[in-house]
Protein backbone atom coordinates (compact mmCIF):
# COMPACT_ATOMS: atom_id res chain seq x y z
CA UNK A 1 0.00 0.00 0.00
CA UNK A 2 3.05 2.30 0.20
CA UNK A 3 2.74 3.03 -3.51
CA UNK A 4 -0.89 4.12 -3.28
CA UNK A 5 -0.05 7.85 -3.81
CA UNK A 6 1.44 6.94 -7.23
CA UNK A 7 -1.72 5.08 -8.22
CA UNK A 8 -3.83 7.99 -6.99
CA UNK A 9 -1.64 10.52 -8.85
CA UNK A 10 -1.86 8.58 -12.13
CA UNK A 11 -5.65 8.34 -12.09
CA UNK A 12 -6.05 11.93 -10.93
CA UNK A 13 -3.79 13.15 -13.75
CA UNK A 14 -5.91 11.23 -16.30
CA UNK A 15 -9.20 12.68 -15.07
CA UNK A 16 -7.96 16.25 -14.61
CA UNK A 17 -6.34 16.41 -18.07
CA UNK A 18 -9.33 14.75 -19.77
CA UNK A 19 -11.77 17.08 -18.01
CA UNK A 20 -9.76 20.18 -19.02
CA UNK A 21 -9.54 18.99 -22.64
CA UNK A 22 -13.26 18.17 -22.92
CA UNK A 23 -14.15 21.52 -21.31
CA UNK A 24 -11.87 23.37 -23.75
CA UNK A 25 -13.47 21.67 -26.80
CA UNK A 26 -16.94 22.39 -25.39
CA UNK A 27 -16.08 26.07 -24.89
CA UNK A 28 -14.56 26.29 -28.38
CA UNK A 29 -17.63 24.73 -30.04
CA UNK A 30 -19.97 26.97 -28.06
CA UNK A 31 -18.12 30.15 -29.05
CA UNK A 32 -17.92 29.05 -32.72
CA UNK A 33 -21.66 28.33 -32.76
CA UNK A 34 -22.33 31.80 -31.28
CA UNK A 35 -20.08 33.40 -33.92
CA UNK A 36 -21.98 31.54 -36.67
CA UNK A 37 -25.33 32.79 -35.32
CA UNK A 38 -23.98 36.38 -35.20
CA UNK A 39 -22.65 36.12 -38.76
CA UNK A 40 -25.97 34.76 -40.04
CA UNK A 41 -27.75 37.74 -38.42
CA UNK A 42 -25.27 40.22 -39.95
CA UNK A 43 -25.59 38.67 -43.42
CA UNK A 44 -29.38 38.76 -43.16
CA UNK A 45 -29.30 42.42 -42.04
CA UNK A 46 -26.98 43.35 -44.93
CA UNK A 47 -29.18 41.46 -47.39
CA UNK A 48 -32.33 43.23 -46.13
CA UNK A 49 -30.76 46.71 -46.21
CA UNK A 50 -29.33 46.04 -49.71
CA UNK A 51 -32.75 45.04 -51.01
CA UNK A 52 -34.34 48.14 -49.38
CA UNK A 53 -31.78 50.42 -51.11
CA UNK A 54 -32.50 48.79 -54.49
CA UNK A 55 -36.26 49.29 -53.99
CA UNK A 56 -35.75 53.01 -53.11
CA UNK A 57 -33.71 53.64 -56.29
CA UNK B 1 -33.24 16.80 -36.26
CA UNK B 2 -30.10 14.91 -35.17
CA UNK B 3 -27.67 13.78 -37.86
CA UNK B 4 -26.55 10.13 -37.92
CA UNK B 5 -23.04 11.12 -36.78
CA UNK B 6 -24.37 13.17 -33.90
CA UNK B 7 -26.75 10.40 -32.88
CA UNK B 8 -23.91 7.84 -32.92
CA UNK B 9 -21.66 10.15 -30.89
CA UNK B 10 -24.09 11.50 -28.30
CA UNK B 11 -26.52 8.59 -27.95
CA UNK B 12 -24.14 5.64 -28.36
CA UNK B 13 -20.47 6.58 -27.81
CA UNK B 14 -20.77 9.06 -24.92
CA UNK B 15 -23.02 6.86 -22.69
CA UNK B 16 -21.05 3.73 -23.67
CA UNK B 17 -17.80 5.43 -22.66
CA UNK B 18 -19.32 6.70 -19.38
CA UNK B 19 -20.76 3.32 -18.33
CA UNK B 20 -17.70 1.26 -19.31
CA UNK B 21 -15.40 3.84 -17.66
CA UNK B 22 -17.28 3.51 -14.34
CA UNK B 23 -17.16 -0.28 -14.68
CA UNK B 24 -13.43 -0.12 -15.48
CA UNK B 25 -12.78 2.02 -12.38
CA UNK B 26 -14.70 -0.46 -10.22
CA UNK B 27 -12.70 -3.36 -11.69
CA UNK B 28 -9.34 -1.55 -11.32
CA UNK B 29 -9.85 -0.52 -7.69
CA UNK B 30 -12.08 -3.32 -6.31
CA UNK B 31 -12.32 -6.40 -8.55
CA UNK B 32 -8.85 -7.09 -9.93
CA UNK B 33 -6.16 -8.70 -7.72
CA UNK B 34 -2.85 -6.92 -7.18
CA UNK B 35 0.18 -8.05 -9.18
CA UNK B 36 2.48 -10.29 -7.12
CA UNK B 37 5.67 -8.52 -8.19
CA UNK B 38 4.68 -4.87 -8.72
CA UNK B 39 1.90 -4.62 -6.15
CA UNK B 40 -0.82 -1.98 -6.24
CA UNK B 41 0.96 0.36 -8.64
CA UNK B 42 0.59 -2.18 -11.49
CA UNK B 43 -3.08 -1.11 -11.63
CA UNK B 44 -1.90 1.96 -13.61
CA UNK B 45 -1.40 -0.45 -16.52
CA UNK B 46 -5.15 -0.93 -16.98
CA UNK B 47 -5.41 2.67 -18.23
CA UNK B 48 -1.84 3.12 -19.52
CA UNK B 49 -1.97 0.22 -22.01
CA UNK B 50 -5.32 1.16 -23.67
CA UNK B 51 -4.10 4.79 -23.86
CA UNK B 52 -0.92 3.61 -25.63
CA UNK B 53 -2.78 1.40 -28.14
CA UNK B 54 -5.37 4.09 -28.88
CA UNK B 55 -2.64 6.71 -29.31
CA UNK B 56 -1.31 4.56 -32.15
CA UNK B 57 -4.85 4.19 -33.56
CA UNK B 58 -5.36 7.99 -33.49
CA UNK B 59 -2.01 8.78 -35.11
CA UNK B 60 -2.53 5.95 -37.62
CA UNK B 61 -5.82 7.64 -38.49
CA UNK B 62 -3.94 10.95 -38.98
CA UNK B 63 -1.67 9.21 -41.52
CA UNK B 64 -4.59 7.54 -43.33
CA UNK B 65 -6.75 10.69 -43.45
CA UNK B 66 -3.72 12.78 -44.52
CA UNK B 67 -2.98 10.39 -47.40
CA UNK B 68 -6.63 10.55 -48.50
CA UNK B 69 -6.56 14.35 -48.24
CA UNK B 70 -3.45 14.58 -50.45
CA UNK B 71 -5.07 12.19 -52.93
CA UNK B 72 -8.64 13.55 -53.00
CA UNK B 73 -8.10 17.12 -51.75
CA UNK B 74 -11.36 17.17 -49.77
CA UNK B 75 -11.65 19.20 -46.56
CA UNK B 76 -13.37 16.28 -44.81
CA UNK B 77 -10.14 14.23 -44.69
CA UNK B 78 -8.09 17.23 -43.60
CA UNK B 79 -10.51 17.98 -40.76
CA UNK B 80 -10.42 14.33 -39.67
CA UNK B 81 -6.59 14.28 -39.72
CA UNK B 82 -6.39 17.50 -37.68
CA UNK B 83 -8.96 16.24 -35.14
CA UNK B 84 -7.27 12.83 -34.80
CA UNK B 85 -3.87 14.55 -34.27
CA UNK B 86 -5.22 16.69 -31.43
CA UNK B 87 -7.08 13.84 -29.70
CA UNK B 88 -4.07 11.56 -30.28
CA UNK B 89 -1.83 14.14 -28.61
CA UNK B 90 -4.13 14.12 -25.59
CA UNK B 91 -3.96 10.30 -25.36
CA UNK B 92 -0.18 10.31 -25.96
CA UNK B 93 0.31 12.89 -23.17
CA UNK B 94 -1.75 10.75 -20.77
CA UNK B 95 0.22 7.65 -21.80
CA UNK B 96 3.55 9.40 -21.06
CA UNK B 97 2.33 10.91 -17.78
CA UNK B 98 0.92 7.61 -16.43
CA UNK B 99 4.07 5.80 -17.62
CA UNK B 100 6.39 8.12 -15.70
CA UNK B 101 4.23 7.87 -12.55
CA UNK B 102 4.40 4.06 -12.79
CA UNK B 103 8.17 4.15 -13.46
CA UNK B 104 9.05 6.08 -10.28
CA UNK B 105 8.22 3.32 -7.72
CA UNK B 106 9.10 0.42 -10.05
CA UNK B 107 12.35 1.64 -11.69
CA UNK B 108 13.25 4.24 -9.04
CA UNK B 109 13.26 7.04 -11.61
CA UNK B 110 10.64 9.21 -13.33
CA UNK B 111 12.34 8.91 -16.72
CA UNK B 112 15.06 6.91 -18.41
CA UNK B 113 16.29 7.12 -22.01
CA UNK B 114 15.04 3.63 -22.78
CA UNK B 115 14.35 2.79 -26.46
CA UNK B 116 10.58 2.54 -26.07
CA UNK B 117 10.26 5.62 -23.88
CA UNK B 118 12.47 7.70 -26.16
CA UNK B 119 10.64 6.63 -29.34
CA UNK B 120 7.30 7.38 -27.62
CA UNK B 121 8.55 10.85 -26.66
CA UNK B 122 9.68 11.39 -30.28
CA UNK B 123 6.13 10.49 -31.41
CA UNK B 124 4.74 13.13 -29.02
CA UNK B 125 7.20 15.73 -30.38
CA UNK B 126 6.36 14.90 -34.03
CA UNK B 127 2.64 15.45 -33.51
CA UNK B 128 3.27 18.52 -31.32
CA UNK B 129 5.14 19.88 -34.37
CA UNK B 130 2.17 18.86 -36.55
CA UNK B 131 -0.24 20.90 -34.40
CA UNK B 132 2.15 23.88 -34.25
CA UNK B 133 2.54 23.77 -38.03
CA UNK B 134 -1.24 23.95 -38.43
CA UNK B 135 -1.46 26.80 -35.95
CA UNK B 136 1.33 29.02 -37.32
CA UNK B 137 1.30 28.44 -41.13
CA UNK B 138 0.51 31.43 -43.31
CA UNK B 139 -2.48 29.97 -45.16
CA UNK B 140 -4.76 27.12 -44.16
CA UNK B 141 -4.30 25.36 -47.54
CA UNK B 142 -0.54 25.43 -47.22
CA UNK B 143 -0.72 24.28 -43.58
CA UNK B 144 -3.02 21.41 -44.52
CA UNK B 145 -0.66 20.10 -47.22
CA UNK B 146 2.54 20.40 -45.14
CA UNK B 147 0.82 18.90 -42.10
CA UNK B 148 -0.50 15.99 -44.18
CA UNK B 149 3.06 15.10 -45.23
CA UNK B 150 4.27 15.37 -41.61
CA UNK B 151 1.28 13.30 -40.43
CA UNK B 152 2.22 10.48 -42.81
CA UNK B 153 5.99 10.61 -42.12
CA UNK B 154 5.42 10.81 -38.35
CA UNK B 155 3.45 7.55 -38.33
CA UNK B 156 6.66 5.66 -39.21
CA UNK B 157 7.54 5.99 -35.51
CA UNK B 158 4.52 3.83 -34.50
CA UNK B 159 5.95 0.43 -35.60
CA UNK B 160 9.34 1.51 -34.20
CA UNK B 161 7.77 2.02 -30.74
CA UNK B 162 5.99 -1.32 -31.07
CA UNK B 163 9.19 -3.23 -31.98
CA UNK B 164 11.53 -1.24 -29.69
CA UNK B 165 11.35 -3.86 -26.91
CA UNK B 166 12.61 -6.53 -29.34
CA UNK B 167 15.14 -4.53 -31.40
CA UNK B 168 17.04 -2.88 -28.51
CA UNK B 169 17.97 -3.75 -24.95
CA UNK B 170 15.17 -2.14 -23.00
CA UNK B 171 13.75 -2.26 -19.49
CA UNK B 172 10.19 -1.54 -20.62
CA UNK B 173 8.00 -4.61 -19.91
CA UNK B 174 6.35 -6.52 -22.74
CA UNK B 175 3.83 -8.12 -20.41
CA UNK B 176 1.06 -8.48 -22.93
CA UNK B 177 3.17 -10.49 -25.34
CA UNK B 178 5.84 -12.41 -23.47
CA UNK B 179 4.57 -12.46 -19.87
CA UNK B 180 8.17 -12.41 -18.75
CA UNK B 181 9.20 -12.51 -15.11
CA UNK B 182 5.94 -14.02 -13.85
CA UNK B 183 4.39 -10.57 -13.91
CA UNK B 184 2.14 -10.83 -16.96
CA UNK B 185 -1.62 -10.47 -17.10
CA UNK B 186 -2.24 -14.18 -16.56
CA UNK B 187 -5.23 -13.90 -14.23
CA UNK B 188 -8.53 -13.83 -16.23
CA UNK B 189 -9.74 -10.97 -13.99
CA UNK B 190 -6.73 -8.89 -15.09
CA UNK B 191 -7.48 -9.62 -18.75
CA UNK B 192 -11.18 -8.74 -18.29
CA UNK B 193 -10.25 -5.45 -16.57
CA UNK B 194 -7.88 -4.53 -19.39
CA UNK B 195 -10.56 -5.35 -21.98
CA UNK B 196 -13.22 -3.20 -20.25
CA UNK B 197 -10.73 -0.31 -19.90
CA UNK B 198 -9.87 -0.63 -23.57
CA UNK B 199 -13.57 -0.49 -24.54
CA UNK B 200 -14.09 2.58 -22.33
CA UNK B 201 -11.19 4.47 -23.90
CA UNK B 202 -12.05 3.31 -27.44
CA UNK B 203 -15.56 4.75 -27.02
CA UNK B 204 -14.07 7.92 -25.52
CA UNK B 205 -11.69 8.26 -28.46
CA UNK B 206 -14.58 7.89 -30.91
CA UNK B 207 -16.67 10.49 -29.08
CA UNK B 208 -13.77 12.96 -28.73
CA UNK B 209 -12.95 12.56 -32.43
CA UNK B 210 -16.53 13.39 -33.32
CA UNK B 211 -16.72 16.42 -30.99
CA UNK B 212 -13.33 17.77 -32.17
CA UNK B 213 -14.29 17.18 -35.80
CA UNK B 214 -17.49 19.15 -35.19
CA UNK B 215 -15.29 21.99 -33.90
CA UNK B 216 -13.25 21.92 -37.14
CA UNK B 217 -16.46 21.88 -39.21
CA UNK B 218 -17.84 24.90 -37.32
CA UNK B 219 -14.50 26.69 -37.86
CA UNK B 220 -14.78 26.11 -41.62
CA UNK B 221 -18.37 27.38 -41.54
CA UNK B 222 -17.22 30.59 -39.81
CA UNK B 223 -14.63 31.16 -42.56
CA UNK B 224 -17.26 30.68 -45.30
CA UNK B 225 -19.67 33.09 -43.57
CA UNK B 226 -16.91 35.71 -43.18
CA UNK B 227 -16.28 35.52 -46.94
CA UNK B 228 -20.01 35.76 -47.63
CA UNK B 229 -20.27 38.84 -45.40
CA UNK B 230 -17.28 40.43 -47.16
CA UNK B 231 -18.96 39.80 -50.53
CA UNK B 232 -22.17 41.43 -49.22
CA UNK B 233 -20.12 44.49 -48.14
CA UNK B 234 -18.48 44.83 -51.58
CA UNK B 235 -21.77 44.55 -53.43
Interface residues (C-beta under 8 A of the other chain):
Chain A: X1 X3 X4 X6 X7 X9 X10 X11 X13 X14 X17 X18 X21 X22 X25 X26 X28 X29 X32 X33 X35 X36 X39 X40 X42 X43 X46 X47 X50
Chain B: X39 X40 X41 X43 X44 X47 X48 X51 X90 X93 X94 X97 X98 X101 X102 X104 X105 X204 X208 X211 X212 X214 X215 X218 X219 X221 X222 X225 X226 X228 X229 X232 X233 X235
